[in-house]
Amino acid sequence: MPGRQELPSTLERSSKEAQRTWIKAHDSAVEQYGEGERAHRTAFGALKHTHEKVGDHWERKEGGRKAPSDPQSARPRQQGGRSGEGVDEQASKEHLYDVAKRLGVEGRSRMSKAELLDAVRKENRSKTRSARSSRSG
């Protein structure tokens, strides 16, 4: 099935550029691996090189940087690794603070970079859940 029809809800709320990146990678992965979870993981891996998840959608990385955003995106599939859930772990602490501020994370000024990463991941999950439930309701 073409990527346009498989587009996850977080990407439906994202820029056309993010959508194109995901769709192109998805469709290429379907040709190589067939339809299914592997094609989706491959598409998200490609997306994480140029975009980061902010709340319930994807945005271009800080300064237009292109690089893997977490250990899972940086390694070949067989080696696994932990997912950053779309949060750019290579971003500066200042950038993460700004994202946390936009998301309304409480106590962000006293947080370390690792704490900011965790707080942004948690808030992203919450915003995505809210967006999905309001869409289906």
C-alpha positions as CSV (number, residue, x, y, z in Angstrom):
1,M,0.0,0.0,0.0
2,P,1.5,3.4,-0.9
3,G,2.9,5.4,2.0
4,R,0.3,8.2,1.5
5,Q,-2.4,5.8,2.6
6,E,-0.3,4.4,5.5
7,L,0.6,7.9,6.9
8,P,0.7,7.8,10.7
9,S,-1.5,10.4,12.5
10,T,1.6,12.3,13.8
11,L,2.7,12.8,10.2
12,E,-0.8,14.0,9.1
13,R,-0.2,16.9,11.5
14,S,3.3,17.6,10.2
15,S,4.8,19.5,7.3
16,K,4.6,18.4,3.7
17,E,8.4,17.9,3.9
18,A,8.2,15.5,6.8
19,Q,5.3,13.6,5.0
20,R,7.4,13.4,1.8
21,T,10.4,12.0,3.7
22,W,8.4,9.3,5.4
23,I,6.4,8.4,2.3
24,K,9.4,8.1,0.1
25,A,11.3,6.0,2.6
26,H,8.2,3.8,3.3
27,D,7.5,3.1,-0.4
28,S,11.2,2.2,-1.0
29,A,11.1,-0.1,2.0
30,V,7.9,-1.8,0.8
31,E,9.7,-2.5,-2.5
32,Q,12.6,-4.0,-0.7
33,Y,11.0,-5.7,2.3
34,G,7.3,-5.9,1.6
35,E,4.4,-4.3,3.4
36,G,4.4,-4.3,7.2
37,E,6.1,-3.2,10.4
38,R,9.6,-3.3,8.9
39,A,8.6,-0.7,6.2
40,H,7.2,1.6,8.9
41,R,10.3,1.3,11.1
42,T,12.5,2.0,8.1
43,A,10.5,5.1,7.2
44,F,10.6,6.4,10.8
45,G,14.4,5.8,10.8
46,A,14.8,7.9,7.7
47,L,12.5,10.6,9.2
48,K,14.5,10.8,12.4
49,H,17.6,11.8,10.5
50,T,16.1,15.2,9.5
51,H,13.1,15.7,11.9
52,E,12.2,15.4,15.5
53,K,8.9,14.8,17.3
54,V,7.5,17.9,19.0
55,G,4.2,17.2,20.8
56,D,1.9,15.5,18.4
57,H,3.8,16.2,15.1
58,W,7.3,16.2,13.5
59,E,9.4,19.3,12.9
60,R,12.7,19.9,11.2
61,K,15.7,19.4,13.5
62,E,17.5,22.3,15.2
63,G,19.4,24.3,12.6
64,G,18.4,21.9,9.8
65,R,20.9,19.3,11.2
66,K,20.9,15.9,9.5
67,A,22.0,13.0,11.7
68,P,20.6,10.0,13.6
69,S,18.6,11.3,16.6
70,D,19.0,8.2,18.8
71,P,21.0,5.0,19.1
72,Q,18.4,2.9,17.2
73,S,18.5,5.2,14.2
74,A,22.3,5.2,14.2
75,R,22.7,1.4,14.0
76,P,21.9,-1.3,11.4
77,R,18.6,-3.1,12.1
78,Q,20.3,-6.3,13.4
79,Q,22.2,-4.4,16.1
80,G,19.1,-2.9,17.7
81,G,19.4,0.0,20.1
82,R,17.1,2.2,22.2
83,S,14.7,4.5,20.5
84,G,14.5,8.2,21.5
85,E,10.9,8.2,20.5
86,G,11.5,10.9,17.9
87,V,13.3,13.3,20.4
88,D,16.6,14.4,19.0
89,E,19.1,13.3,21.6
90,Q,21.9,15.1,19.9
91,A,20.2,18.5,20.2
92,S,21.6,21.1,22.6
93,K,20.3,21.4,26.1
94,E,19.1,24.9,25.1
95,H,17.1,23.5,22.2
96,L,15.5,20.8,24.5
97,Y,14.7,23.5,27.0
98,D,12.9,25.5,24.3
99,V,11.0,22.5,23.1
100,A,10.0,21.7,26.8
101,K,8.9,25.3,27.2
102,R,6.7,25.1,24.0
103,L,5.2,21.9,25.4
104,G,4.5,23.4,28.8
105,V,6.8,21.1,30.8
106,E,6.9,22.2,34.4
107,G,10.2,22.5,36.3
108,R,12.3,22.6,33.1
109,S,14.7,25.3,34.3
110,R,16.0,22.9,37.0
111,M,16.4,19.9,34.7
112,S,19.5,18.3,33.3
113,K,19.7,17.5,29.6
114,A,18.8,13.8,30.4
115,E,15.8,15.0,32.4
116,L,14.7,17.3,29.6
117,L,14.9,14.4,27.1
118,D,12.7,12.3,29.4
119,A,10.2,15.1,30.0
120,V,9.9,15.9,26.3
121,R,9.4,12.2,25.4
122,K,6.7,12.0,28.1
123,E,4.9,15.2,26.9
124,N,5.1,14.1,23.3
125,R,3.4,10.8,24.2
126,S,0.7,12.7,26.1
127,K,0.1,15.2,23.2
128,T,-0.1,12.5,20.7
129,R,-2.6,10.5,22.8
130,S,-4.7,13.6,23.2
131,A,-4.6,14.4,19.5
132,R,-5.6,10.8,18.6
133,S,-8.5,10.7,21.1
134,S,-9.9,14.0,20.0
135,R,-9.7,13.0,16.4
136,S,-11.5,9.7,16.9
137,G,-14.2,11.2,19.3
